[in-house]
Amino acid sequence: MSFFRDVNLPAATAGFVAVLVGFTSSVAIVFQAAQAFGATPAQITSWMWALGLGMGLCTAIPSLILRQPVMVAWSTPGAAVLATAGLAGGFGMGEAVGAFMACAVLIILSGATGWFERIMNRIPMAIASALLAGVLARFGLQAFAAAQTALPLVLVMLLAYLLGRRMAPRYAVPLTLGAAVVYVLARGQLHTEALTLEWARPVFTA
């Protein structure tokens, strides 16, 4: 089968990096959005269960059917807007779920009717980029706060990334993650006492 012939180390690494970057770069925003709406730990786990399952199936099935790479991911700017709305407006989980359902309907309509392409063709790319930057600016700036409390770790990861980009660009992100894990283990700062392994369960929200 061609599927198994196509699953080689470079392909697996590219897929791993895509998932790793997708989760680690924006999962904190999703968590913050859920917490802003007063979500319980079970509800947050349900969110991540639904996101992982939904994105995985929506990526794998079209890729297999169309025989071309299709990547489906959550909307990081959308999650950032929801997080801000939850903090400022006092909305709850019910309103958040309703907002996601309304967004899903609009996304489907935009894709099926071609509205999205026509609208984007009328918006200058500079304005679209500025809108995205404005939504994510606060979260991006907060990332530098880690340098105030964990400067050595930030420097180790930065050095590992730069070396990886220079010597093995395809594996730069896994090398950065590996360097961070090794550093934390060597310093005895990896605390696993609170970690538990159990199946995620969906939580119904009206």
N, C-alpha and C positions, 0 to 999 in steps of 0.2 A: 504494500500500500504506500502511495506517495506521501501520505500524512506522516508516517513513521520515518520515511527517508528524509523528510524536511525538518524533523525535530533533531537538530544537531546542537552542538555546544554554542556556536554563535547565536543561533535562533533562540535557544533557551536563555542565554545570557541577556539578549535584547529584551525578551519578554519579562525576565526577572527585574531588570533595571526599570522598565516601564512601570511595572506594578509597584516596585520599591519607591520610585520617585513620586508616583501618583499618591501613594498612601502617606509617605513620610512628609511630603511637602504640604499637604492640605488636610490630613486627618485631624490635626490639632484644631483647625478652623471648624470642622464638622463637630468635634467634641465641644468646642466653645459655643457653637450655635445651639447644640442640644442642651447644654447646661444653662444657657441664657433663657431657654424656654422652660426651665425647671424640670428637665427630664430626670427620671430615676436611673440608677445604674442598669437595671433591666431594660429600660427603654433605649438607653444609649447602645447597649449590646445588640438590641433588636435593630436599631438603625444601621450599625455596622454589618450585621448579618444580611440585611436587605440590600445594602449597597454592594457588598462583596458578591453576593449571589446574583444580583441583577446585572452588575457590570460584567461579571464573568460569563454569564449566559449570553448577554447581548453582544459580547465580544467574540465568543467562541462560535456560536451558531451562524452568524452572518459570514464570518471568516471561512468556515467550512463550506457553506453553501455557495458563496461568491468566489471562492478560491483566491482571495486577496485579503491583505491585512485590514481588519476593521477594529478600531479601538474605541470603546465606549467608556467614558469616565464621568464622574460627577462634576457639577459646576462649582468650582472654587469661588468665583466671584458671587454666585448665588448664595452659597453657604455663608460667605462673609456678610452679605447684605442681611440675611436672616439673623445672623448672630448680632449684628448691630441693632436690628429691629427688636429682637428679644430683649436686649439690654435697655433699650430706650423706651419701648412702647408697652412693656408689661404684658406681652402676649404669652399664651400657654402652648402646650404641645398640640392641642386640638387645632388651633389656628395655624401652627407650623405645618402640620400634616395637610391641612386644607390648602395652604400656600403651595406646597410641593405638588399636590394633585392638580391645582390650577396651572402651575408651571408645566407639568407633564402634558396636559391637554394642549397648551399653547405651543410647546415644542413639537408635538406631533403634527399639529396643523401647519406650523411654519415649514416643517420638512416636507410634508405631503403636498402642500399647495405651491411650494416654491417662493412663498412670501419672504423667507429669511434671506435668500439670495438677492431678491430685488431690493429689499430694505438695506442690506449691507452694501450693495453697489452704490447706494445714494449717500452713505455715510463715509466721509473721508477716513482713511486708515489712521491718521494722526489723532482724530477725535475718538475713534474706537479704542485706540491704545491708551489714550489719556483717561477714558472712563474706567478701563480695567486697572490702570495704575492707581487711580483715585480710590477704587474700592479696596485694593490690596495693600495700599501704602502703609496703613497702620499696622497690619499684621507683619509686613516685611520689616518694618523698623523695629518691631518687638523682638525679632529674631536676634538683633545685635545685643539685646539685653543679656543674652546668655554669656557674652564675653565678659561681663562684669563679675559673674560668679564662677565661671568655668573657662577662664581664658586659656589655660594649657590644652584643654580638650578641643577648644575651637581651633587653636593653632595646629594641633596634631591633625585634625580633620582637614583643615585647609591645605596643609603641606601634602597630606596623602592625596588629596584631590588634584593638586597641581602636578605632582609627580605622576599620578595615574593618567592625567590628560596628556602628559608629555611622552610617557613610555608605553602606555596601554590604554588609549582613549576609550575603547569599548568596555573596559572593566573599571573605569575610574570611579563610578558610584559604588559598586560592591567593595572595591579596595578601600574607599573612604569609610564605609560602614564597618568593614573588618578592622581597620586601624582604630576606630573609635571603641569597638567592643574590646579589642586587646588592651587598649589603654585603660579602660574602666575596670577590666578584670585585674590588670596588674596593680591598680591602685586600691583594689578591694572595695570599689564603689558600686558594684552591681548587686543590688539587693533583690533577691527573688523570694523572700519570705512570704510576701503578700500575693504572689502569683498562684493562681489555681487554674487547672485545665478542666473545662467542662463544655458541653455543647451549648451553642447559642440558641435561644428560643425567641421566636417572634412574639411581640407584644402588641395586641390590638389596641388602636387608639381611635376613638370616634371623632 
